[in-house]
Structure formats: C-alpha cells, structure tokens
Amino acid sequence: MQTLNMLEAKTHLSRLVEALESGAEDEILIARHGRPVARLSRLAKPDASHRIGVAKGRFEVPDDIDAHNDEVARLFTA
C-alpha cells in the first residue's frame, strides 16, 4: 500500500488512478502532515449477471414493434 502526501497525490492523480485500474495498487493512502486522512481504492466491478433480464415480465413487446423501422430510419437519414 502506497502512502503519499496531499501535494504528491494532487500532482500525480492520473497516475494513481491508472495504478488502481491496472491492479498495480489495491489501495493508496493520502496523508496530511504525515497522518493518513484519505484512501483511494478501486471500485468493484458491477455484477453484470443481474443487469440482463432485469425488466423481464414488466412489459410486453408488441408483435408490430418493427413495423415503422424504415420510416424512423428515413427521419434520421433525410
């Protein structure tokens, strides 16, 4: 775990975030006057398994949902 003072953290924030994203660092402590006061850490990746099908059963797709696709495409390309 890396500990930096406030000025170093501010100066190198992009590099610190890259280190967290790449997994080179799990956590970075930021100190003020030598005393740790804040912690930077990587966010957990969202669980994609709960996203798919979240609206299943909440609405019905009409059979003619694609009936106006050509008209809509014309509106965007005209």
PDB file of N, CA, C and O in Angstrom:
ATOM      1  N   MET A   1       0.850  -1.166   0.000  1.00  0.00           N
ATOM      2  CA  MET A   1       0.000   0.000   0.000  1.00  0.00           C
ATOM      3  C   MET A   1       0.901   1.235   0.000  1.00  0.00           C
ATOM      4  O   MET A   1       1.822   1.358   0.807  1.00  0.00           O
ATOM      5  N   GLN A   2       0.613   2.120  -0.906  1.00  0.00           N
ATOM      6  CA  GLN A   2       1.401   3.325  -1.083  1.00  0.00           C
ATOM      7  C   GLN A   2       0.786   4.468  -0.265  1.00  0.00           C
ATOM      8  O   GLN A   2      -0.436   4.602  -0.211  1.00  0.00           O
ATOM      9  N   THR A   3       1.630   5.292   0.372  1.00  0.00           N
ATOM     10  CA  THR A   3       1.164   6.468   1.105  1.00  0.00           C
ATOM     11  C   THR A   3       1.827   7.697   0.505  1.00  0.00           C
ATOM     12  O   THR A   3       3.048   7.739   0.352  1.00  0.00           O
ATOM     13  N   LEU A   4       1.021   8.697   0.166  1.00  0.00           N
ATOM     14  CA  LEU A   4       1.507   9.938  -0.433  1.00  0.00           C
ATOM     15  C   LEU A   4       0.978  11.126   0.351  1.00  0.00           C
ATOM     16  O   LEU A   4      -0.085  11.057   0.968  1.00  0.00           O
ATOM     17  N   ASN A   5       1.739  12.221   0.317  1.00  0.00           N
ATOM     18  CA  ASN A   5       1.202  13.430   0.926  1.00  0.00           C
ATOM     19  C   ASN A   5       0.229  14.090  -0.051  1.00  0.00           C
ATOM     20  O   ASN A   5       0.165  13.713  -1.221  1.00  0.00           O
ATOM     21  N   MET A   6      -0.505  15.048   0.421  1.00  0.00           N
ATOM     22  CA  MET A   6      -1.570  15.682  -0.359  1.00  0.00           C
ATOM     23  C   MET A   6      -1.048  16.275  -1.667  1.00  0.00           C
ATOM     24  O   MET A   6      -1.678  16.098  -2.710  1.00  0.00           O
ATOM     25  N   LEU A   7       0.073  16.964  -1.636  1.00  0.00           N
ATOM     26  CA  LEU A   7       0.614  17.593  -2.838  1.00  0.00           C
ATOM     27  C   LEU A   7       1.006  16.542  -3.878  1.00  0.00           C
ATOM     28  O   LEU A   7       0.717  16.710  -5.063  1.00  0.00           O
ATOM     29  N   GLU A   8       1.654  15.473  -3.453  1.00  0.00           N
ATOM     30  CA  GLU A   8       2.023  14.398  -4.379  1.00  0.00           C
ATOM     31  C   GLU A   8       0.780  13.771  -5.001  1.00  0.00           C
ATOM     32  O   GLU A   8       0.752  13.504  -6.202  1.00  0.00           O
ATOM     33  N   ALA A   9      -0.234  13.538  -4.195  1.00  0.00           N
ATOM     34  CA  ALA A   9      -1.468  12.923  -4.698  1.00  0.00           C
ATOM     35  C   ALA A   9      -2.139  13.826  -5.727  1.00  0.00           C
ATOM     36  O   ALA A   9      -2.614  13.359  -6.762  1.00  0.00           O
ATOM     37  N   LYS A  10      -2.172  15.112  -5.435  1.00  0.00           N
ATOM     38  CA  LYS A  10      -2.797  16.061  -6.354  1.00  0.00           C
ATOM     39  C   LYS A  10      -2.009  16.132  -7.661  1.00  0.00           C
ATOM     40  O   LYS A  10      -2.595  16.164  -8.743  1.00  0.00           O
ATOM     41  N   THR A  11      -0.701  16.157  -7.558  1.00  0.00           N
ATOM     42  CA  THR A  11       0.163  16.262  -8.734  1.00  0.00           C
ATOM     43  C   THR A  11       0.082  15.021  -9.613  1.00  0.00           C
ATOM     44  O   THR A  11       0.137  15.127 -10.838  1.00  0.00           O
ATOM     45  N   HIS A  12      -0.047  13.855  -9.007  1.00  0.00           N
ATOM     46  CA  HIS A  12       0.013  12.594  -9.752  1.00  0.00           C
ATOM     47  C   HIS A  12      -1.307  11.824  -9.739  1.00  0.00           C
ATOM     48  O   HIS A  12      -1.298  10.596  -9.823  1.00  0.00           O
ATOM     49  N   LEU A  13      -2.431  12.514  -9.636  1.00  0.00           N
ATOM     50  CA  LEU A  13      -3.715  11.827  -9.530  1.00  0.00           C
ATOM     51  C   LEU A  13      -3.977  10.883 -10.696  1.00  0.00           C
ATOM     52  O   LEU A  13      -4.420   9.755 -10.485  1.00  0.00           O
ATOM     53  N   SER A  14      -3.714  11.320 -11.912  1.00  0.00           N
ATOM     54  CA  SER A  14      -3.958  10.455 -13.079  1.00  0.00           C
ATOM     55  C   SER A  14      -3.140   9.177 -12.984  1.00  0.00           C
ATOM     56  O   SER A  14      -3.660   8.091 -13.241  1.00  0.00           O
ATOM     57  N   ARG A  15      -1.880   9.287 -12.622  1.00  0.00           N
ATOM     58  CA  ARG A  15      -1.009   8.123 -12.492  1.00  0.00           C
ATOM     59  C   ARG A  15      -1.510   7.196 -11.390  1.00  0.00           C
ATOM     60  O   ARG A  15      -1.453   5.974 -11.529  1.00  0.00           O
ATOM     61  N   LEU A  16      -1.999   7.774 -10.300  1.00  0.00           N
ATOM     62  CA  LEU A  16      -2.507   6.959  -9.196  1.00  0.00           C
ATOM     63  C   LEU A  16      -3.754   6.182  -9.608  1.00  0.00           C
ATOM     64  O   LEU A  16      -3.900   5.006  -9.276  1.00  0.00           O
ATOM     65  N   VAL A  17      -4.640   6.842 -10.324  1.00  0.00           N
ATOM     66  CA  VAL A  17      -5.861   6.172 -10.797  1.00  0.00           C
ATOM     67  C   VAL A  17      -5.501   5.055 -11.772  1.00  0.00           C
ATOM     68  O   VAL A  17      -6.096   3.979 -11.727  1.00  0.00           O
ATOM     69  N   GLU A  18      -4.535   5.301 -12.651  1.00  0.00           N
ATOM     70  CA  GLU A  18      -4.089   4.245 -13.580  1.00  0.00           C
ATOM     71  C   GLU A  18      -3.533   3.048 -12.815  1.00  0.00           C
ATOM     72  O   GLU A  18      -3.782   1.902 -13.189  1.00  0.00           O
ATOM     73  N   ALA A  19      -2.777   3.308 -11.739  1.00  0.00           N
ATOM     74  CA  ALA A  19      -2.225   2.214 -10.935  1.00  0.00           C
ATOM     75  C   ALA A  19      -3.343   1.389 -10.301  1.00  0.00           C
ATOM     76  O   ALA A  19      -3.233   0.167 -10.199  1.00  0.00           O
ATOM     77  N   LEU A  20      -4.406   2.046  -9.881  1.00  0.00           N
ATOM     78  CA  LEU A  20      -5.543   1.326  -9.311  1.00  0.00           C
ATOM     79  C   LEU A  20      -6.268   0.520 -10.392  1.00  0.00           C
ATOM     80  O   LEU A  20      -6.609  -0.644 -10.185  1.00  0.00           O
ATOM     81  N   GLU A  21      -6.497   1.150 -11.543  1.00  0.00           N
ATOM     82  CA  GLU A  21      -7.200   0.467 -12.638  1.00  0.00           C
ATOM     83  C   GLU A  21      -6.447  -0.764 -13.116  1.00  0.00           C
ATOM     84  O   GLU A  21      -7.056  -1.796 -13.399  1.00  0.00           O
ATOM     85  N   SER A  22      -5.131  -0.661 -13.205  1.00  0.00           N
ATOM     86  CA  SER A  22      -4.329  -1.765 -13.726  1.00  0.00           C
ATOM     87  C   SER A  22      -4.123  -2.876 -12.703  1.00  0.00           C
ATOM     88  O   SER A  22      -3.709  -3.980 -13.055  1.00  0.00           O
ATOM     89  N   GLY A  23      -4.410  -2.583 -11.440  1.00  0.00           N
ATOM     90  CA  GLY A  23      -4.201  -3.574 -10.399  1.00  0.00           C
ATOM     91  C   GLY A  23      -2.816  -3.511  -9.779  1.00  0.00           C
ATOM     92  O   GLY A  23      -2.488  -4.322  -8.913  1.00  0.00           O
ATOM     93  N   ALA A  24      -1.986  -2.540 -10.219  1.00  0.00           N
ATOM     94  CA  ALA A  24      -0.649  -2.381  -9.652  1.00  0.00           C
ATOM     95  C   ALA A  24      -0.733  -1.984  -8.180  1.00  0.00           C
ATOM     96  O   ALA A  24       0.147  -2.327  -7.391  1.00  0.00           O
ATOM     97  N   GLU A  25      -1.781  -1.268  -7.817  1.00  0.00           N
ATOM     98  CA  GLU A  25      -2.032  -0.876  -6.426  1.00  0.00           C
ATOM     99  C   GLU A  25      -3.464  -1.261  -6.073  1.00  0.00           C
ATOM    100  O   GLU A  25      -4.371  -1.101  -6.889  1.00  0.00           O
ATOM    101  N   ASP A  26      -3.665  -1.758  -4.884  1.00  0.00           N
ATOM    102  CA  ASP A  26      -5.022  -2.058  -4.403  1.00  0.00           C
ATOM    103  C   ASP A  26      -5.612  -0.861  -3.672  1.00  0.00           C
ATOM    104  O   ASP A  26      -6.821  -0.628  -3.689  1.00  0.00           O
ATOM    105  N   GLU A  27      -4.724  -0.112  -3.033  1.00  0.00           N
ATOM    106  CA  GLU A  27      -5.181   0.981  -2.188  1.00  0.00           C
ATOM    107  C   GLU A  27      -4.044   1.991  -2.060  1.00  0.00           C
ATOM    108  O   GLU A  27      -2.874   1.615  -1.996  1.00  0.00           O
ATOM    109  N   ILE A  28      -4.399   3.273  -2.022  1.00  0.00           N
ATOM    110  CA  ILE A  28      -3.413   4.337  -1.859  1.00  0.00           C
ATOM    111  C   ILE A  28      -3.901   5.240  -0.741  1.00  0.00           C
ATOM    112  O   ILE A  28      -5.035   5.717  -0.763  1.00  0.00           O
ATOM    113  N   LEU A  29      -3.031   5.472   0.242  1.00  0.00           N
ATOM    114  CA  LEU A  29      -3.372   6.360   1.346  1.00  0.00           C
ATOM    115  C   LEU A  29      -2.844   7.754   1.053  1.00  0.00           C
ATOM    116  O   LEU A  29      -1.742   7.915   0.529  1.00  0.00           O
ATOM    117  N   ILE A  30      -3.641   8.758   1.395  1.00  0.00           N
ATOM    118  CA  ILE A  30      -3.237  10.151   1.250  1.00  0.00           C
ATOM    119  C   ILE A  30      -3.101  10.731   2.647  1.00  0.00           C
ATOM    120  O   ILE A  30      -4.003  10.620   3.477  1.00  0.00           O
ATOM    121  N   ALA A  31      -1.954  11.353   2.888  1.00  0.00           N
ATOM    122  CA  ALA A  31      -1.656  11.877   4.221  1.00  0.00           C
ATOM    123  C   ALA A  31      -1.593  13.397   4.209  1.00  0.00           C
ATOM    124  O   ALA A  31      -1.244  14.017   3.204  1.00  0.00           O
ATOM    125  N   ARG A  32      -1.933  13.970   5.329  1.00  0.00           N
ATOM    126  CA  ARG A  32      -1.770  15.404   5.547  1.00  0.00           C
ATOM    127  C   ARG A  32      -0.889  15.538   6.790  1.00  0.00           C
ATOM    128  O   ARG A  32      -1.216  15.031   7.864  1.00  0.00           O
ATOM    129  N   HIS A  33       0.227  16.229   6.616  1.00  0.00           N
ATOM    130  CA  HIS A  33       1.190  16.396   7.707  1.00  0.00           C
ATOM    131  C   HIS A  33       1.630  15.046   8.269  1.00  0.00           C
ATOM    132  O   HIS A  33       1.810  14.887   9.477  1.00  0.00           O
ATOM    133  N   GLY A  34       1.801  14.059   7.351  1.00  0.00           N
ATOM    134  CA  GLY A  34       2.294  12.753   7.751  1.00  0.00           C
ATOM    135  C   GLY A  34       1.263  11.818   8.360  1.00  0.00           C
ATOM    136  O   GLY A  34       1.587  10.684   8.713  1.00  0.00           O
ATOM    137  N   ARG A  35       0.022  12.280   8.487  1.00  0.00           N
ATOM    138  CA  ARG A  35      -1.031  11.451   9.092  1.00  0.00           C
ATOM    139  C   ARG A  35      -2.041  11.044   8.019  1.00  0.00           C
ATOM    140  O   ARG A  35      -2.630  11.921   7.386  1.00  0.00           O
ATOM    141  N   PRO A  36      -2.260   9.762   7.793  1.00  0.00           N
ATOM    142  CA  PRO A  36      -3.231   9.322   6.771  1.00  0.00           C
ATOM    143  C   PRO A  36      -4.632   9.870   7.059  1.00  0.00           C
ATOM    144  O   PRO A  36      -5.145   9.764   8.173  1.00  0.00           O
ATOM    145  N   VAL A  37      -5.234  10.462   6.016  1.00  0.00           N
ATOM    146  CA  VAL A  37      -6.569  11.047   6.183  1.00  0.00           C
ATOM    147  C   VAL A  37      -7.571  10.581   5.122  1.00  0.00           C
ATOM    148  O   VAL A  37      -8.778  10.757   5.288  1.00  0.00           O
ATOM    149  N   ALA A  38      -7.071   9.987   4.032  1.00  0.00           N
ATOM    150  CA  ALA A  38      -7.987   9.554   2.971  1.00  0.00           C
ATOM    151  C   ALA A  38      -7.418   8.302   2.313  1.00  0.00           C
ATOM    152  O   ALA A  38      -6.225   8.011   2.406  1.00  0.00           O
ATOM    153  N   ARG A  39      -8.306   7.572   1.647  1.00  0.00           N
ATOM    154  CA  ARG A  39      -7.915   6.327   0.995  1.00  0.00           C
ATOM    155  C   ARG A  39      -8.496   6.302  -0.419  1.00  0.00           C
ATOM    156  O   ARG A  39      -9.690   6.532  -0.609  1.00  0.00           O
ATOM    157  N   LEU A  40      -7.652   6.024  -1.399  1.00  0.00           N
ATOM    158  CA  LEU A  40      -8.103   5.798  -2.770  1.00  0.00           C
ATOM    159  C   LEU A  40      -8.124   4.301  -2.991  1.00  0.00           C
ATOM    160  O   LEU A  40      -7.159   3.610  -2.664  1.00  0.00           O
ATOM    161  N   SER A  41      -9.206   3.797  -3.538  1.00  0.00           N
ATOM    162  CA  SER A  41      -9.270   2.378  -3.853  1.00  0.00           C
ATOM    163  C   SER A  41     -10.105   2.186  -5.108  1.00  0.00           C
ATOM    164  O   SER A  41     -10.931   3.027  -5.463  1.00  0.00           O
ATOM    165  N   ARG A  42      -9.874   1.069  -5.764  1.00  0.00           N
ATOM    166  CA  ARG A  42     -10.603   0.772  -6.989  1.00  0.00           C
ATOM    167  C   ARG A  42     -12.019   0.325  -6.644  1.00  0.00           C
ATOM    168  O   ARG A  42     -12.228  -0.418  -5.685  1.00  0.00           O
ATOM    169  N   LEU A  43     -12.976   0.778  -7.421  1.00  0.00           N
ATOM    170  CA  LEU A  43     -14.359   0.343  -7.241  1.00  0.00           C
ATOM    171  C   LEU A  43     -14.508  -1.091  -7.717  1.00  0.00           C
ATOM    172  O   LEU A  43     -13.830  -1.525  -8.648  1.00  0.00           O
ATOM    173  N   ALA A  44     -15.384  -1.805  -7.081  1.00  0.00           N
ATOM    174  CA  ALA A  44     -15.679  -3.170  -7.513  1.00  0.00           C
ATOM    175  C   ALA A  44     -16.394  -3.125  -8.856  1.00  0.00           C
ATOM    176  O   ALA A  44     -17.192  -2.225  -9.120  1.00  0.00           O
ATOM    177  N   LYS A  45     -16.103  -4.097  -9.690  1.00  0.00           N
ATOM    178  CA  LYS A  45     -16.774  -4.160 -10.981  1.00  0.00           C
ATOM    179  C   LYS A  45     -18.238  -4.516 -10.748  1.00  0.00           C
ATOM    180  O   LYS A  45     -18.543  -5.374  -9.919  1.00  0.00           O
ATOM    181  N   PRO A  46     -19.148  -3.861 -11.475  1.00  0.00           N
ATOM    182  CA  PRO A  46     -20.563  -4.188 -11.314  1.00  0.00           C
ATOM    183  C   PRO A  46     -20.856  -5.625 -11.756  1.00  0.00           C
ATOM    184  O   PRO A  46     -20.243  -6.130 -12.696  1.00  0.00           O
ATOM    185  N   ASP A  47     -21.765  -6.254 -11.093  1.00  0.00           N
ATOM    186  CA  ASP A  47     -22.141  -7.620 -11.414  1.00  0.00           C
ATOM    187  C   ASP A  47     -23.103  -7.600 -12.599  1.00  0.00           C
ATOM    188  O   ASP A  47     -24.279  -7.269 -12.449  1.00  0.00           O
ATOM    189  N   ALA A  48     -22.599  -7.953 -13.762  1.00  0.00           N
ATOM    190  CA  ALA A  48     -23.394  -7.901 -14.990  1.00  0.00           C
ATOM    191  C   ALA A  48     -24.496  -8.944 -15.021  1.00  0.00           C
ATOM    192  O   ALA A  48     -25.441  -8.808 -15.799  1.00  0.00           O
ATOM    193  N   SER A  49     -24.407  -9.974 -14.206  1.00  0.00           N
ATOM    194  CA  SER A  49     -25.407 -11.038 -14.258  1.00  0.00           C
ATOM    195  C   SER A  49     -26.785 -10.545 -13.814  1.00  0.00           C
ATOM    196  O   SER A  49     -27.797 -11.120 -14.215  1.00  0.00           O
ATOM    197  N   HIS A  50     -26.843  -9.513 -13.011  1.00  0.00           N
ATOM    198  CA  HIS A  50     -28.132  -9.001 -12.555  1.00  0.00           C
ATOM    199  C   HIS A  50     -28.742  -8.010 -13.545  1.00  0.00           C
ATOM    200  O   HIS A  50     -29.938  -7.724 -13.474  1.00  0.00           O
ATOM    201  N   ARG A  51     -27.943  -7.489 -14.455  1.00  0.00           N
ATOM    202  CA  ARG A  51     -28.421  -6.492 -15.396  1.00  0.00           C
ATOM    203  C   ARG A  51     -29.276  -7.118 -16.501  1.00  0.00           C
ATOM    204  O   ARG A  51     -30.315  -6.568 -16.864  1.00  0.00           O
ATOM    205  N   ILE A  52     -28.855  -8.235 -17.022  1.00  0.00           N
ATOM    206  CA  ILE A  52     -29.568  -8.874 -18.133  1.00  0.00           C
ATOM    207  C   ILE A  52     -30.899  -9.437 -17.626  1.00  0.00           C
ATOM    208  O   ILE A  52     -30.943 -10.188 -16.652  1.00  0.00           O
ATOM    209  N   GLY A  53     -31.971  -9.058 -18.304  1.00  0.00           N
ATOM    210  CA  GLY A  53     -33.284  -9.573 -17.958  1.00  0.00           C
ATOM    211  C   GLY A  53     -33.939  -8.886 -16.779  1.00  0.00           C
ATOM    212  O   GLY A  53     -34.917  -9.390 -16.227  1.00  0.00           O
ATOM    213  N   VAL A  54     -33.402  -7.730 -16.385  1.00  0.00           N
ATOM    214  CA  VAL A  54     -33.929  -7.054 -15.206  1.00  0.00           C
ATOM    215  C   VAL A  54     -35.398  -6.629 -15.382  1.00  0.00           C
ATOM    216  O   VAL A  54     -36.133  -6.524 -14.400  1.00  0.00           O
ATOM    217  N   ALA A  55     -35.823  -6.386 -16.628  1.00  0.00           N
ATOM    218  CA  ALA A  55     -37.194  -5.944 -16.871  1.00  0.00           C
ATOM    219  C   ALA A  55     -38.096  -7.079 -17.352  1.00  0.00           C
ATOM    220  O   ALA A  55     -39.230  -6.837 -17.765  1.00  0.00           O
ATOM    221  N   LYS A  56     -37.607  -8.290 -17.301  1.00  0.00           N
ATOM    222  CA  LYS A  56     -38.379  -9.429 -17.791  1.00  0.00           C
ATOM    223  C   LYS A  56     -39.734  -9.510 -17.069  1.00  0.00           C
ATOM    224  O   LYS A  56     -39.809  -9.496 -15.840  1.00  0.00           O
ATOM    225  N   GLY A  57     -40.799  -9.596 -17.878  1.00  0.00           N
ATOM    226  CA  GLY A  57     -42.143  -9.713 -17.322  1.00  0.00           C
ATOM    227  C   GLY A  57     -42.779  -8.384 -16.943  1.00  0.00           C
ATOM    228  O   GLY A  57     -43.931  -8.368 -16.508  1.00  0.00           O
ATOM    229  N   ARG A  58     -42.079  -7.281 -17.089  1.00  0.00           N
ATOM    230  CA  ARG A  58     -42.630  -5.971 -16.703  1.00  0.00           C
ATOM    231  C   ARG A  58     -43.397  -5.290 -17.834  1.00  0.00           C
ATOM    232  O   ARG A  58     -44.213  -4.402 -17.585  1.00  0.00           O
ATOM    233  N   PHE A  59     -43.141  -5.698 -19.060  1.00  0.00           N
ATOM    234  CA  PHE A  59     -43.887  -5.143 -20.186  1.00  0.00           C
ATOM    235  C   PHE A  59     -43.921  -6.160 -21.307  1.00  0.00           C
ATOM    236  O   PHE A  59     -43.150  -7.120 -21.325  1.00  0.00           O
ATOM    237  N   GLU A  60     -44.826  -5.933 -22.239  1.00  0.00           N
ATOM    238  CA  GLU A  60     -44.934  -6.833 -23.385  1.00  0.00           C
ATOM    239  C   GLU A  60     -44.496  -6.100 -24.637  1.00  0.00           C
ATOM    240  O   GLU A  60     -44.831  -4.933 -24.836  1.00  0.00           O
ATOM    241  N   VAL A  61     -43.752  -6.785 -25.469  1.00  0.00           N
ATOM    242  CA  VAL A  61     -43.313  -6.220 -26.734  1.00  0.00           C
ATOM    243  C   VAL A  61     -44.377  -6.555 -27.776  1.00  0.00           C
ATOM    244  O   VAL A  61     -44.672  -7.727 -28.008  1.00  0.00           O
ATOM    245  N   PRO A  62     -44.957  -5.523 -28.410  1.00  0.00           N
ATOM    246  CA  PRO A  62     -45.999  -5.801 -29.412  1.00  0.00           C
ATOM    247  C   PRO A  62     -45.409  -6.503 -30.633  1.00  0.00           C
ATOM    248  O   PRO A  62     -44.234  -6.324 -30.954  1.00  0.00           O
ATOM    249  N   ASP A  63     -46.227  -7.297 -31.305  1.00  0.00           N
ATOM    250  CA  ASP A  63     -45.778  -8.037 -32.483  1.00  0.00           C
ATOM    251  C   ASP A  63     -45.321  -7.110 -33.604  1.00  0.00           C
ATOM    252  O   ASP A  63     -44.455  -7.480 -34.397  1.00  0.00           O
ATOM    253  N   ASP A  64     -45.895  -5.905 -33.678  1.00  0.00           N
ATOM    254  CA  ASP A  64     -45.558  -4.984 -34.773  1.00  0.00           C
ATOM    255  C   ASP A  64     -44.502  -3.946 -34.359  1.00  0.00           C
ATOM    256  O   ASP A  64     -44.476  -2.843 -34.904  1.00  0.00           O
ATOM    257  N   ILE A  65     -43.650  -4.288 -33.416  1.00  0.00           N
ATOM    258  CA  ILE A  65     -42.662  -3.328 -32.919  1.00  0.00           C
ATOM    259  C   ILE A  65     -41.732  -2.820 -34.026  1.00  0.00           C
ATOM    260  O   ILE A  65     -41.264  -1.683 -33.961  1.00  0.00           O
ATOM    261  N   ASP A  66     -41.463  -3.634 -35.021  1.00  0.00           N
ATOM    262  CA  ASP A  66     -40.561  -3.246 -36.103  1.00  0.00           C
ATOM    263  C   ASP A  66     -41.287  -2.684 -37.322  1.00  0.00           C
ATOM    264  O   ASP A  66     -40.659  -2.461 -38.357  1.00  0.00           O
ATOM    265  N   ALA A  67     -42.569  -2.456 -37.225  1.00  0.00           N
ATOM    266  CA  ALA A  67     -43.368  -2.037 -38.377  1.00  0.00           C
ATOM    267  C   ALA A  67     -42.928  -0.694 -38.947  1.00  0.00           C
ATOM    268  O   ALA A  67     -43.077  -0.469 -40.148  1.00  0.00           O
ATOM    269  N   HIS A  68     -42.395   0.198 -38.130  1.00  0.00           N
ATOM    270  CA  HIS A  68     -42.068   1.549 -38.605  1.00  0.00           C
ATOM    271  C   HIS A  68     -40.563   1.796 -38.699  1.00  0.00           C
ATOM    272  O   HIS A  68     -40.133   2.947 -38.759  1.00  0.00           O
ATOM    273  N   ASN A  69     -39.768   0.745 -38.713  1.00  0.00           N
ATOM    274  CA  ASN A  69     -38.309   0.905 -38.761  1.00  0.00           C
ATOM    275  C   ASN A  69     -37.845   1.704 -39.974  1.00  0.00           C
ATOM    276  O   ASN A  69     -36.977   2.569 -39.845  1.00  0.00           O
ATOM    277  N   ASP A  70     -38.412   1.428 -41.156  1.00  0.00           N
ATOM    278  CA  ASP A  70     -37.997   2.145 -42.364  1.00  0.00           C
ATOM    279  C   ASP A  70     -38.310   3.627 -42.253  1.00  0.00           C
ATOM    280  O   ASP A  70     -37.506   4.466 -42.659  1.00  0.00           O
ATOM    281  N   GLU A  71     -39.473   3.953 -41.705  1.00  0.00           N
ATOM    282  CA  GLU A  71     -39.872   5.356 -41.548  1.00  0.00           C
ATOM    283  C   GLU A  71     -38.949   6.088 -40.558  1.00  0.00           C
ATOM    284  O   GLU A  71     -38.555   7.229 -40.797  1.00  0.00           O
ATOM    285  N   VAL A  72     -38.617   5.431 -39.467  1.00  0.00           N
ATOM    286  CA  VAL A  72     -37.717   6.024 -38.481  1.00  0.00           C
ATOM    287  C   VAL A  72     -36.334   6.221 -39.078  1.00  0.00           C
ATOM    288  O   VAL A  72     -35.719   7.268 -38.874  1.00  0.00           O
ATOM    289  N   ALA A  73     -35.838   5.240 -39.809  1.00  0.00           N
ATOM    290  CA  ALA A  73     -34.537   5.353 -40.447  1.00  0.00           C
ATOM    291  C   ALA A  73     -34.501   6.516 -41.421  1.00  0.00           C
ATOM    292  O   ALA A  73     -33.504   7.234 -41.498  1.00  0.00           O
ATOM    293  N   ARG A  74     -35.585   6.708 -42.168  1.00  0.00           N
ATOM    294  CA  ARG A  74     -35.687   7.818 -43.119  1.00  0.00           C
ATOM    295  C   ARG A  74     -35.620   9.161 -42.388  1.00  0.00           C
ATOM    296  O   ARG A  74     -34.993  10.098 -42.882  1.00  0.00           O
ATOM    297  N   LEU A  75     -36.248   9.265 -41.232  1.00  0.00           N
ATOM    298  CA  LEU A  75     -36.235  10.511 -40.466  1.00  0.00           C
ATOM    299  C   LEU A  75     -34.812  10.874 -40.007  1.00  0.00           C
ATOM    300  O   LEU A  75     -34.465  12.052 -39.936  1.00  0.00           O
ATOM    301  N   PHE A  76     -34.010   9.880 -39.705  1.00  0.00           N
ATOM    302  CA  PHE A  76     -32.652  10.128 -39.232  1.00  0.00           C
ATOM    303  C   PHE A  76     -31.659  10.361 -40.359  1.00  0.00           C
ATOM    304  O   PHE A  76     -30.615  10.978 -40.150  1.00  0.00           O
ATOM    305  N   THR A  77     -31.978   9.868 -41.557  1.00  0.00           N
ATOM    306  CA  THR A  77     -31.037   9.992 -42.658  1.00  0.00           C
ATOM    307  C   THR A  77     -31.435  11.023 -43.677  1.00  0.00           C
ATOM    308  O   THR A  77     -30.686  11.264 -44.624  1.00  0.00           O
ATOM    309  N   ALA A  78     -32.571  11.634 -43.522  1.00  0.00           N
ATOM    310  CA  ALA A  78     -33.064  12.611 -44.519  1.00  0.00           C
ATOM    311  C   ALA A  78     -32.300  13.893 -44.489  1.00  0.00           C
ATOM    312  O   ALA A  78     -32.593  14.805 -45.262  1.00  0.00           O
TER     313      ALA A  78
END
